């Protein structure tokens, strides 16, 4: 198989940085793959926790018997959408918006809103729309419909999604095609992963894993047959030929394999006590869909077979192994602890082997292995976890430019994950000191990553009831105060906010008024919102009042006030939404209202859906309103995208997973 080329400098794949730069939030253009903002973009959902934001306020009103001396009564206004709000207002608005039509982005957001709402009462209607869009419109519409179908109407449609992913006669007949395009096959595979992950039916989960493995093996057989029929080419021409001959549309066989591999990681199977395993990483395993042990050990060979499998597939195999080991630890309890640890040890060994010089692995594989170790390790004193932490520390100091950055984030993950053996938090102090060392001694462009890692470390320890070291807060505040680069200040602001630092709140409050760079100010505002300190409300309100010409500042300041539970921000943003005629400003306000999710803004957002679109169907404000309604309607504690993004090497791009052109599943919101 062809292997993607690894650039000599991992931070410069092309003279301008990323081959296809990312545009975040419609405003930030990121061309540097080593930018911390990329990591934050794909991981922020699990820290912002939109569904926990509640801006409902208490209002004193005169009671009906006020004049009789019985005083006032308190009523509630606003607050998060209820299930009734969603069924009575949101679902009809989405259906009507689709009937009227709109841009590609509008329709994709509408389908993902259906995916977030789900529910048996909506299954028939949502299924009708999603089946329609799988057959109509351009490729990205068809593909979005496939993954939305898995999220919204999963188990009932698993057979159809499997037929599409496997390119069977049933799938071809449904799509009215002689051959199912590779792109929709990949998105259907993602749909299978989400559908099965949301089911507790062990049989259904095993069947889903079997279908995804069949996709992996079917593609490999096709390639093997072609390879054996003629002499293999060598060099870059062979890679180009392999990718071209198996391309359907703009997706390749690598897209399909990555989709199947990633989705298998979403469906950990049941642990069977009587199954023997081999953890060498090279053995072929029978019946990988029969148990957790067989599932993991089967996939280990995908990672080690560097002569056999595409480097991008192997990179995402590392992430899948990391997710499965993490899930296995959570499922095992004390009964199967030793058995899971054996699998954890074997997996950690094959991942670590990829770092040796003799292995000569592509950078994408190494980076994914580092992120996978971050998913697997924890803070206890067991040998395997001590080994994982030691390897991550070595990569943070001696690895390549990207390896250092990812290793710092992985250290934050393992150091703040409660152990399952003896001395549950024995390594936390060690990891804190390691991260602090990088904050003070690393190269300037790595220090913001160390700062962000300390933020993640503190956040995750705090939500588990662990105390934080105030010296870290003082160090972060000190370096943030002296920051001369806008991007650096943004990272330290988010870090201080994640740690809910009182020292940080004082500094960020001052920085919010003194900082001139728009993007930096927006992150300072977000940091104040994450801090949870209501002292910042007044300053944020002042910033919101003067940010009318700064859409990104306005959006993140509105979100920050929402995170702090400021009831007044909803009415202020809604007033602005109705008052301004700027499409860009209205879009940013709608986005902020979507994050906040207060029912008082629902009527204004629905009204935007009803506005007539332009002749070509494009309406940025209407698109943003549909996206916002999707965010408002997501009542899950852990958004679907954060499950997929956690531990994923976002730089191991495939067209259908993630890319700068925003056509991958992780580009959906």
N, C-alpha and C positions, 0 to 999 in steps of 0.2 A: 504493500500500500504506500501511497505517497505520504510524505511527512512534511508538515509546514516548516518553512525555514525559520530558524531562530536568528534574529538580528544580532550583530556584534555588540551593539549597545542597547540593552533592554529598554532604556528610557528614550530611545530614538528610533522607532521602527521605520520612520521616513524622515527626510530633512525637516519636516514641520511637526514631527511628533507622531500622534496616532494617524494611521492611514485615513480614517474617517473620524474627525474630531466629534466629541459628544457636545450637545447643547443641553444644559441642565436648566430646568424650569423656564425654558424659553429665553433665557438671558445669559447664563454663564457658558462660555465656550471653552471647553477643556481639550487641549491637544496633547497634553503631557500625560502619558500613562502612569507616571509616578505621582500624580496629584491626589492628595487625600480626599478631595471633593468627590472623586469617582467612587471611592470606597463608601463614603457617607451617602451618596445618592442611592446606592443599591442596598444599604443596610439601615437607613434611618427609620423605616417604618416600625421596627421592633423597639425603638427607643422613644419615638414620638407617641405611639399607642393612641391613635386618633379616637378609637372607640371609648377610651376612658376620659376624654375631654368632656366637661359638662359646664356650660356657661349659664345654666338656669339660675335665676336670681330670685330672692325673696323680696316682696313688695308689701309695705304696710298700707292697708286700705281701710276706709271707714266701714265698719260693720253695719248691717241693716238696723241694729238697735243702738247705734252710736249715741243718739240724743238721749237715750235712757241711761247713759253712763257706763255701758258695758265695754267701752274702749274699741280698739282697732283689732283687725284680724290680719294674719299673714297669708298671702297667696304666692304661688310660684309662677314665674313666667319663663317661658323658653325651656331650655334643656334639650337633651338629645332626642332624635326622632324615635318614636315608639314603633312597634310592629304594626299598629293600626295606621299610623301616619304613612308608613311605607306602602301598605296595601291599599289604602284609600286614596292616596294622592300620588305617590311616586310611581308605582307600577302603571297606572293609567297614563301618566305623563310620559313615561318612557315609550309605552306602546304607541301613543299618539305622535310622539316625536319621530319614531321610526317610520310610521305611515306617511308622515309629511316628507321624510327624506332629509338628507343632509350630506355633509362632506364625509370623506373616508374616516377622518378622526372622530367625527360625531358618531358615526355608526359603530365604530370600534368601541368607543366609550360607552355607548348604549348597551352593547353586548356584554361588556365587562361589568356594567352595573347590574345586569341580569344575573351574572355569575356571582356577584357579591350578595344579592338578595336571596336567590334560590327559593327553596320552600316547596312543599308538595302542592300547595294551593296554586302555585304559579307554573308548575311543571308543564302542563299541556300548552299554555300560551307561549312560554319561553322556548319550549322545544319546537313549536311551529316556526317562530321567527328564526331561531338558530339553524334549523334544517334548511330554511329558505336561503339564508346568507351563506351557507356552505356550498350552495349551488349557484349563487348569483354574485355579481360584482367582481372586482379585481381580486388578485390572489391574496393580498393581505386581509381583505374582508373574509374570504373563505377560511383562511387560516385562523383568524381570531375567533370565528364562529366555532371552530372545532375545539379549541381549548376552553372557550366559554361553556360549551355544551358539557364538557367533562366536569366543570366546576358547578354549573347550575343544575344539571339533570343527570348526574353521573351514572349510578349503577344501571339505570334503565337503558342507557345508551352505550354501555361498554361494548356490547357486541358490534354495534355499528362503528364505533371508534376503532375497534380492533380490525374490522374489515377494511377500513380506510388505511390505517397504519400499515397493514400487511399487504395492501394492494390486491385484495382478493376480488373475485368476480362480484360479490355482493357490494363491496366498496365502489368498484367501478360503475356498477349499475346505478347505485345511489347518486353518484356524482355525474352520471351520464358521460363517462369518459372511457377511452380504450385503456388508459393507464392513469393511475392516480398520481398527480403531481407530487414531487418529492417534498415540497414545502408543506402541503396540507397533511401529508403522511407524518411529517415530524410534529406538527401541531396536534394531530390526533394522538400521537404517542404521549405528548404532554397531557392531553386531556385524559388519557387512560390513567396516568400517574395521579392526577388530582382526584379523579372519580374514585379510584380504589383506595386512596389514602383516607378518604372521608367515610369509608365503610368499615364496620366491625365484623363483617362476614369473612371468616378465614378462607372459605372456599373461593369466594369472589376475588379476594386478594391474591391467592395462589394462581388463579386463572389469569389475572391481569399480569402478574410477573411472568408467567409462561408465555403470554402473548408478546410481551416486550422482549423477552429473550429470543423468541422466534424471529422477531424483526432483526435483532442483532445477527443471528446465525444465517438468516436468509440472505442478508446483504453480503456477509462474508463468503457464502457459497457462490454467490453470483460473481464476486470478484475473483475467487479462486479458479472458477471455471474459465473465465476470460484469460487469467494469467497463464494457466496451463496450456492453453491452445496456441500460445505464441511466445517467443523469447521475450523476456522482460527488458524494457528499456532502462537506462540508468540516467541519474542526474535529474536536473530540473524539468527536462522535457517529459520524463516519465511521470513526474508528479502532475504536471499540467494535463497530460493525456488521461491519467486516471480520473482526475476531477472532472474533465470535460465529458468523457464518454458516459459517465453515470449521472450526469446532471439532467434534471428535469426542471424546467423553469430556471430560477436563479438559486435553487438550493441543491446541495450535493448529498451524496451518500453519507458524508461525515455529519451533516445536519441530522439525518435520520438516526444514525448511531448515537450521537450525543443526546438527542431527545430521549431515546429509549433508555440509555444509560442513566441519565439524570432522573427519569421517572421511576426507575427501579429503586433508586435511593429514597423515594417518597413512600415506599410500600414495604417496610420491614415486616417479615413474616414471623410466624409464631416459633418460639424456641422449643425444640423437641429434645427432651433429656436423654434419649437413647441413641442419638446420632453421633457417630465418630467423625472427626474432622482432621484434615491435613492442612497445616498452615504454612507450607513451603512456598505457596504462591505460584507454583508451576503445574500442579496436577490438574487434569481434566476432571470435572465433577459431574456426576450423574444426578438428574433430578433436581436442578437448582431451584425449582419452584416448590419444593416439598417442605422446606424448613428454613429457618433463619440461618443456621449454620451452613447449609448447602448454598444458600443464596450468596452469602458473603465470600465463602471460599471459591465459589465459581467465578466471582468477579475479580478476585485477586489475580487470576491468570491474565485477565485483560490488561491489568496494569503492568505486569512483568513482561508481557509478550511484545517487546518493543520492535521486533522484526516483523511482527504479524499485523499489528493494529496501528491505525492512524494516531499521531501524537495528540491531536485535539481530543480524540475519543479517550485516550489514556489519561489525559489531563482531567477530564470530567469523571473518569472512573475513580480517580483519587478522591474527589469530592463526594461521590456516591458512597465509597467505602467509609469515609469519615462520618457521613450522616448515619449509615447503618450501624457503625460501632457505637455512636452516641445513643442512638435509639435502643440498641441492645443493652447498654448499661442501664438505661432507664427501665427497660422491661425486666431485667434479670432479677433485681432484688438480691437478697442474701442467698437465696436458694441456688441460683445459677451464677453467682458472682465469679467463682474461679473459672468456670467454663467460658464466660464472656471475656475474662481477662486473658485467657489463652488466645482467643481470636484477636483481641486488641493487640497483644504482643506481636503476633504474626503479621498483622496488617501494618503496625508501626514499623516493623523491620523492613518490609518491602518498600514502604514509602521512603524511609530514611536511606535505603540503599541507592535511591535515585540521585542523592546529593553528591555521591563520591565522584571524583574526577574520572575514574575508570568507566563509570556508567555512561558518560557523555550524553546525558539526557537533554532534550530541548528545554528551554527556559519555562515554557508553559507547563510542562510536566512537573518540574521542580517547584514552581510557584503553587501549583494546585496541591502538591504533596504537603507543602508547608501549611496551607490553609486547612487541609484535611487533618493534620496533626492537631491543629487548634480546635477542631471539632471533637477530637477523641480524648485528649488529655484532661486531667483535672488537678486539683490542688492537694491531694492526699500524699501519703508517704510510700505508696506502693512502688515497687521497682519499675514497672512499665511506665508509670506516670513521671517518675523521676527521670527516666531515660528520655521520654518525649520532651520534657521541659529543657533538659540539657541540650538536645538537638536543636530546639527552637532558639535557645540562647546562642548557640554556635552560629546559626544562620543569621540571627540579628546582628552579630558582630562581624562574621566572615563571609556572608553570602553576597550575591550580586545586588545591584541597586534595588530591584524590585523585591528580591528575596528578603532583604533587610526590613523593608516596609511591612511586608505581609507577615514576617516572623514576629514583629512587634505586636501586631493586632492579634496574632494567634497566642502569644504569651499572655496578653490581656484576657483572652477567652479562658485559657486553662487555669490561670492564676485566680480567676474569680468564679470557677465552677466547683461547687461543693463535691468533695471526694466521696467515695463509697467504701473505702477501706479504713485503716487506722489513721488517726490524726487528720481529720477531714480537711482542715485548712492549713496544714503544716507548711505549704510552699508559698502562701500568700505574701508574707513579708519578703521572702526572697525575690519573688516576681516584682513586687512594688519597687524594691531597691534596684533591680535590673532595669526596669523602665525609667526610673529616675536617673540612672546613670546615662542612659541614652539621651534623655532630655537635656542633660547638661554637657555631654561630651560628643555626641554624634555630629556629623556634618550638618550644616544649617538646614539643608533641604530635607533631612530625615527627622529633625527635631519635632516638627509639627505632628508627624506620625506618632512619635513617642508621647507627645501631649495628648493626642486623641486616644491613644491606647490607654493612658492613665484615666481618661474620662470614662471609657468603656469599662475598665477594670473597677473603678469606683462605683459606677452605676449598678453593675451587676452584683457587686458585693452588698451594696446598700439594700437592694430589693430582697436580699436573702437575710437581712437583719444583722449584717456585719458592720462593725465600726470602721470609719475611714480615718486616715492619718491627715491631720490638718496641715502638716508640713508640706504635703504634696500640693495642697491648694495654694499655699503661700508661694511655692516655687512656680506653679503655673501662672499665678497672678503676676509674679515678678517678670517672667519671660514675656507674658502677654503685654505688659505695660511698656516694655522696651522694644516690642516688635516693630520693625520698619517695613515689613512686607505685608500687604493686605491679606494675602492668602494665609500667612502664618497666624495673624490675629484671628482669622476666622476659625482655624483649627483649635486654638487655645480657648476661644470663646465657647465653642461647642463642648469642649472638654470640661471647662469650669461649670457649665450648665448641667452636664450629665452628672457631675459630682455633687450638685446642689450646694455649691460652695458659697458661704456667707462672704468670705474674703473676695471671691470672684464676683459676687453681685455688686459690691461697692465699686470694684474696678470697672466692670462692664457698664454700669450706669453712667460713669464718667466718660467711658469710651464711646458710648452711643451718641453723645452730643459733640464729641471732639473729632471723631473719625470722619474723614471726607469721602473715602472710597465707598461707593454704593454697595458693592457686593460684600465688603468687609462689614459694613454697618448692618446689613441684613443678617449676617451670621451672629453679630453681637446681640442683636435683638432676639434671635432664636435662642442664644445661650441664656439670656435673661428669662425667657419663657420656660426653658428646661429647668432652670434653677428652682422653680416652685416657690420663690420668695415674692410674696405679694407687695413688698416694698417697691418693687420695680414697676408696678402697674402705672403709677402716675407718669413716670418718665416715658414709658412705652406709649401711653396715651398721647403725650405731647409729640412724640415721634410720629405716630400715626397721623396726627393732625397736620403735620408739615411734610408728609411723604407723598403727597398727591402726584408729584412728578417723578417718583421713584417706584415703579411698580413692584420690583423685587423687595425693596425695603417695606413697602406697604403690605405685601403679601405675608412676609415672614413676621412682621410686627403684629399683624392681625392674628396669625397663628400663635405667636408668643402670648398675646393677651388671652387667647382661648385656652392655652395650656395653663395659665394662671387663674382660669375660671372667672375672668372679667365679664360680667353679664352685659355691660354697656357696649362692648366691642361689636356685638352682633348688630345692634341697631345702627351704630355708626357706619359699619361697612355696608349694611343694606341701604342706608341713606345714600352713601356714595355711589353704590351700584346703580341706583335709580337716577342719580343726578348727572353723572358724567356721561359724555358722548364719545370718549376715547375708547376704541375697541380694546387696545392693549391694557388700559387701566381696568376696564370692566372685567377682562379675562383674569387679571391678577387678583381682583377682589373676589370674584366668583370662586377661584381656587382656594383662597383663604377661608371663605365661608364653608366650602366643602370640607376642608380639614377640621374646622370647628364643629360642624354638624348640628348646629342649633336649629330647632324646628321653626323659629321665627323668620329665618331666611328662606324657608322652603318656597313660599309663594312667589317671592321675587325671582328665584332661580327657575322655577317652573315657567314663569312669565317669559323669561328669556328663551326657553325652548319653543315657545309659541310664536316668536317673531319670525317673519318670513326671511328665508335665506336669500343670498345673492343668486344670480343667474346660474352660476356653476356649483351652487350648493355650499360654498365655503362661507363660514361665519365664525370667526375666532371667538366671539363672545358666546355664541350658542354652543360651540364645541366645549368651551371651558365650563359652561353651566352643566352640560351633561356629565363631564368628568367629575365636577363637584358633587352632583347628585349621587354618583356612584360612591364617592368617598363617604358621604353622609349616610348612605344606606348600609354600609359595611358594619355589622354589629359583632364581628368576630374579634376576639382578643388578639389573635395573631393573623394579620392580613396574609392572603395567599402568596403574595409576591415575596414577603419576607422569609417565608419557609423555603422558597426556591433560591433566594439570593444568599442566605446565610451559608458561608463557607464556599461559595462559588467563585472561581477565578474568572472574573468578568473580563479579563484581558485575553482569555482563550476564546475568542469570538467565533461564533458561527452565525450564519444569516438568520437562523430561526431561533437561536437562544438570546443573543444580545449583539447589537452592533450600533455603530454611530449613525446609521441611517434610520434607526428606530423601527425596524421591522421584525425584531425578535420578541419572544414571549416575555422576556424581562423588561422590554421597553413598554409593555402594556401597563396601565395603571388602573 
